[in-house]
Amino acid sequence: MLFLLIKWVHVLSAIAAVGANITYAIWIVRASREPSVLPFTLRTIKLIDDRVANPLYALLLLTGLTMAFMVPIPLTTPWLATALVLYAITTLLGLVAFVPVFRRQIDLLDSEGFESPKYQAVARQARVLGIVVGVIVVAITYLMVVKPPLWG
């Protein structure tokens, strides 16, 4: 029963974290059509990311590792090892690249405005990083659900 409860928390965390992230592009595209609401939108996305999505990604790691040790599944199992490496890459990309770029995007919007070439360049960077992280998260989700043999 404990395993099933942990699995339930794991799945709910994945739904909420990935679901929140998927909506960011929609919010930004819609707000960009009316730039006066864009500062509020970007700050709200940052709030959701900081207080909801990112803590849930941490909970996903915790519950996932807990389940792996309970079953037990070796962390060297190909699909799991690959997912963990991708998780580490995503975390590093988020901390080292996406967070600073997104903060800069908000700062430039405030200081130079939506039409500023600097803002537009940083917004493009944030968009590309968001897509890259999103693709990796989808790959991790695939690995977790399908558990393909990969090698060995």
N, C-alpha and C positions, 0 to 999 in steps of 0.2 A: 504494500500500500504506500509506503514512504517513497519508493521509486516512482510510482505513478504520480504522486503529488509533485515531486521534483520535476518530472517530465512535463506535467501540466503547466507549472510555473515557467519552465524553459520555453515551451511552445507559445504561451501567452506573451512572454517577453519578446520573442522573435516577431510575433505578429505586431505588437505595439511599436517596437523599435524600427523595424523595417517599414512598417506602414507609415510611421511619422516621417521617416526620411523620404519616402516616395512622394509625399505631398509637397515637399519643399519647392520642387521645380514648378509645380502648379501655382503655388502662392507667389513665387517670384515673377513668373510670366504674367500673371494677372495684375500684380501690383505695378509692374513695369509699364503697363498701359496707362496707369494713373500714378505717376511718380510721387505725388504728394503723400501717398500712403506707403510708399516703399520703405522709408526709415522704420515705421512701426512694424511692417511685415518682416523685415530683416532681423530686427531686435526680437520679435516674437519667435522666429525660427531659431535664433540663437538660444533663447530661453528654453524652448522645447528640446533642442539638442542637448543643452547643458543639464537640464533637470529631468528629462524623461528618456530620450533615446540613448544617450551615452551611459547613464546608469543601468539601463536595461541591457545594453551590450555587455557591460561588466557582469551583470547577473547571469546573462547567457553563458559566459565563460565559466562562471562558478558552478552553475547548475549542470552544464555540459560535462565539466571535469568530474563533478560529483557522480553523475550517472555512469561515466566511463569507469570510475573506480568501483562503483557498486556492482556492475555487471559481471565481471570486469572485462574491459576492452583495452588492450595495450595502446598506449598513445602513439606507438609506431605503426599501428594499422594504417595502411596507405591512405584511405579516404579521410581518416581522422587527422593524421599527421599533416596532410595537405591542407585541410581546413584550418588547423591550428597555425600553420605557417601563413596562410592567407589572412587569418584573423590578426596576426602580429603585424603583417604588412599594412593592413587596413588601419590598425591602431596607430602605427607610426605615421602613415600618410595623413591621418586625421590630425594628430598632435603637431607634427612638424610642418605640414603644408597647408591643409585645409583650414584649420582654426586661425592661423595668422592671416591667411588670405581673406577669409571671411570677415575678420575684425577690420582689416584694411579696407575692405569693401564698404563696410558701415561707416568708417571714419571718412573715407573719400566722398561718400554720398553726402555726409553732413557738411564737409568742408568745401567741396568743389561742385557738388550737384550731379544729377543723373546724366546730363549731357556731356560731362567732362570726359575727355579722352582717357585720362588716368582711371576714372571710375569704370568706364566701359572696359578697359583692358583688364582691370582686376576682377570685374564681374565675369568676364570670359574665363579667366583663370579659375575662379571659383566654380563655374559651370563645368569646366573640363575635369577638375578634381572631383566634383560631386558625381559626375558620370563614371569616372574610374573607380571610385570607392563603391558606387552603386553596383557596378558590374561585378566587382570582387565579392560583395555581399550576396549577390544572386548566386555566384559560383559556390560560395560557402553553404548557402541554403540548399543548393542542389546536392552537394556532397553529403550534407547531414541527412537529407531525406532519402536519396537514392542509394547511398553507400556503395558506389561503384568499386570494383576490385582494383582498378588503376594499374597496379603492378604486383608482382609476387605471385 
